[in-house]
Amino acid sequence: MPTLTIRNVPPAVVRSLKALARRRRRSMEQEVRELLETHVSERLSVLGQIEASWNRQARRPTAAEIDSWIAAGRS
């Protein structure tokens, strides 16, 4: 299995991860692995839902429409 090295993690984040792992009776490594797996699977699920929604649409929105939706969401 591949190894992932993450550098320059802020101390507050490390403390939070350690506390979370301790509450769940896991090692910090197990906790980080579970968080990553959960995040990626949820993201893939959302992307799948978006793709299914796009496939049900009669037409694709134009780039200008998408830009206007993004702008509206930011204001």
C-alpha positions, 0 to 999 in steps of 0.5 A: 500500500502506498505511503502518504507524507504530509509536511507542515501540518499546523500544531493545532490540527495535529492536536485536534486529530490526536484528540479525535483519535483518542476519543474514538480509540484509534491511532492518529494514523487510523483516524487520518486514514478514515477521514480521508477515505470518508471525504473521498467517498463522499466527494465521489458520491456527490460528483456522481449525483451531479453527473446523473443530474447533468445526464437528465437535463435536456440541454447543457447550460452555457458558460455565461449561465454558469458564470452568472450562477457563480457570481450570484453565489458569491454575492 
